[in-house]
Amino acid sequence: MVYDAAVIGAGVVGAFVARELSRYRLKVCLLEKESDVAMGTTKANSAIVHAGYDAKHGTLKSILNVRGNELMEQAARELGVPFKRIGSLVLAFSGEDRTTLEHLYQNGIRNGVPGLRMLSAEETAAMEPNVSGTVVGALYAPTAGIICPYELAIGAVENAVRNGVDFKPECGVLGIRKEKEGFTLVTEKGEIRASCIVNAAGIYGDVISEMVQDKSFTIRPRKGEYLLFDKSQGNTVHTVLFPPPTKMGKGVLVTPTVDGNLLAGPTAVDVPDRDDVGTTAPGLEHVMESAKKSVPDIRFRDVVTSFAGLRATPSTGDFIIEASRTAKGFLNAVGIESPGLTAAPAIGEYVAGLLGKEGLPLVPKNDFDPIRKPVIRFRELADEEKQALINRNPLYGNVVCRCETVTEGEIVDSIHRPAGAGNLDAVKRRTRAGMGRCQGGFCTPRVVSILARELHIPVEEVTKKGKESNLLVGRKG
Amino acid sequence: MRATEVDLAVIGGGPAGLAAALEARKNGIGSILILERERELGGILQQCIHNGFGLHYFGEELTGPEYAWRFVEQVEKQGIPCKLNTMVLHLSSDRVITAVNSTDGLLKIKAKAVILAMGCRERTRGALSIPGSRPAGIFTAGTAQRFVNMEGYLPGRKIVILGSGDIGLIMARRLTLEDAEVRMVCELLPYSGRLTRNIVQCLEDYNIPLRLSHTVTNIYGKNRVEGVTVAEVDSNRQPIRETEEVVPCDTLLLSVGLIPENELSKDAGILLDRITSGPVVGETMETCTEGVFACGNVVHVHDLVDYVTRESITAGRSASDYILHHKETGRRKEFVRTVPADGIRYVVPQQICLREHPEGLKLFFRVDGIYRDVRIAVKCGGQEICSVRRQKVAPGEMEVLTLKPELLKGLDSCGSLSVELVKGKEGGLRP
């Protein structure tokens, strides 16, 4: 079988490209080297839907940011992913900062960002009472929002699979052969033929493009570390708070998350290793110090976890979304650093258009269903709905994760959905089991036994995140 | 949705909840319901298969399950109803409980009195912000204990333990007995605050090194833990970089503290103590919310279950009094506060009602460091009213002091009762 298109990388970009292509009468596969969707940059970032005033006017980033922001509401609704347009503030601490904000404002206006407004110190304090007293003003962008990035990617892939895309996890691409017609991809799971390839390999974007001799850019991993706070702290701020931007990025933000936690980060440090997502003592220290500048009373004793992610920083300074000059039918969608999450739905649309220009026939399917089967979140239901649900399926009456109130019914569903959960972290990302204040201390043994039962594997074979990450080393002697 | 009414609802069927429920039955309460989220009663004791329980209360040495069984058996004999596999989702300040399980669905339980006995949870890596990667093989000691003792699986073969909490020490021995290699136990403080008998019986007897003033500064491994960096810390508890050493291992166990589990208490608006993280209670174990009592590790973390049992008996008796006689304890109107002063971290109960206490009053407290040759003094309005001498005190061993009935007379004028350490000539912090 020859696929019309093979998408490499199941981060949020690959997910939206695959979903977009599933609208058409095409045979599409989505290849992922890790065990699950959203295991790279998509898993660990600021989870912000940016308004679009940052990216320099005229860049691809600026266009896709604003378009992505527009598309996000519909995408989130169709995929059943919570999205809140809470707005953002860029804070100014000095007159100089105000000038920086003024430039951002002008840039935003040119980018077509709606509703931008400069706020006085008083207006800022009224909007965010916990903000530092040293703030002299802010740039308010009402269209900024928050969303869970991996949930969005998981939703998009589920919907793509439902519409006929083949999702292939643990299927890393080792080499690409250009054939007379199309390509042969040599993968960990054998050879795959495809007419077109979309390179959405994130941090490994340049490694993949070199497989077709395209060396026109490089990708540098830039680490960002974060602190996540208990839900009791989720109301510390109500909008996304940014410090004034610098050359290295938008700085350490403080924001509520869509799930009700508080998030602070990221750092911005270039690292040599493409797999180095470890947190560091200086990094976490920097996040604390910087977050305190914006919100002095932030409660570090309520940190529930810390994590780090890598941005795929391109040598070109802009998103690289174009047909490769070295191999016809090979398209890059790489260098997607911030605002990549925001832009993802727009990138999907844009990439499909480019593939059409490359000669891929984009004939719409009659039976494309944009709606993902709704995910039941027990904790959010009214009492009557909870009762009705348990009557239908008693597994929803068994609470497995007590911190986040996740039931066995939800966990079983997450395992059996399209592109379903095959390990502990995959269950966690889909259901939030283990994400609360006890960080899985209570529910880990229970989720492990549910995974073993549902997947028909021995308990010792259950992993944390695929590939040799087994949680247990054997049976007791 | 099912709605029921009971006289007494007990949230949690561990040692605290069981003892409280039994005491209430003994005091004539007929309508009792125990709500337990596990598949069986007994709480955390069920996974504590080592011995050492019951020396104080039963005068003999029992394993955790044996200790629990003494109460479970009685609860069964007394026919006290329990709902297992049942999670309480919400508690309101007027004592309406919302709970859920697979067979009943949602339950609304209106109770005349509620006893909180939810126990505690373990502190995690996240709370400590230990830097490094996030592979499989990092467990809290209690989770590892459950895997080994309840599920029958080994969490790892080469193990480093951070924190010399009692569960960590117990697990050092347990995993050694299962042929795992416990490389070391690291303790941030210059001393182990835990029970001396556990240090001797779990580490020294098995030649497991205890590294005092050491911590873990990094974790390695992409899929599974491959090693950790261990470093000595200075007097400010900051790692000394030159002492960093990589210790290869496949597992890191954390035994770095327990936190009373009070999310339901917060729901109900119950006042909590910032130091214990448990409800503020009176000597009756009543919280500041009328008709809601609390006992065991949900109030403050105990090191001996025997004390949990005693405290829970008090809670069960008080709840019965409240149900039968609507006894106005008067605590909300007239009480004196107990105050932890020099050298004392906290005192429970935090409030004492001014009335007759024919059996005297017990104060439970912990000191904030290791001291030798000290006097513990109780003062009322600056005036010392009683004191006891101690050869050695340590944060790991809960102290108890009984105030005799005659001492309690005439307290009404003082407003507060402070407990403090008075150091002797030889006194002072010893490493």
Interface residues (C-beta under 8 A of the other chain):
Chain A: L227 L228 S232 D275 V277 G278 T279 T280 A281 G283 L284 V303 V304 T305 S306 F307 D383 E384 K386 Q387 I390 N391 P394 L395 G397 N398 V399 R402 C403 T405 R437 C438 Q439 G440 G441 F442 T444 P445 S449 V459 E460 T463 K464 K465 K467 E468 S469 N470 L471 L472 V473 G474 R475 K476 G477
Chain B: M1 R37 N85 M87 L89 T98 V100 N101 S102 T103 D104 G105 L106 R121 E122 T124 R125 G126 A127 S129 P131 G132 S133 R134 P135 A136 G137 F139 T140 G142 T143 R146 F147 V148 M150 E151 G152 Y153 L154 P155 G156 R157 E178 D179 T217 N218 I219 Y220 K222 N223 R224 P239 D250 E263 K266
